[in-house]
């Protein structure tokens, strides 16, 4: 930016996230900093950045076309349940899935 011509306009941002900058700021405060930042990033990336348990990833895998990144990175890469016919039957009996057969 220092080398740009003085008359060049700055590019307009698509989104802006304002944060409080103060030496007393608690950057780990869930509702004041973490949640708004996560929502801003989710909006920019068009994805869900929350972490999910294996059961939730299992349900997402059968009910959504796009999985959240935490499910893609952990659950789908064989670090969760391995799918089988018996597991699907159990999920139908537990009410997690609808029986389409």
Buried (B, 14 or more C-beta within 10 A) or exposed (E): EEEEEEEEEEEEEEEEEEEEEEEEEEEEEEEBBEEEBBEBEBEEEEBBEEEBEEBBBBBBBEEEEEBBBBBBEBBEEEEBBEEEEEEBEEBBEEEBBEEEE
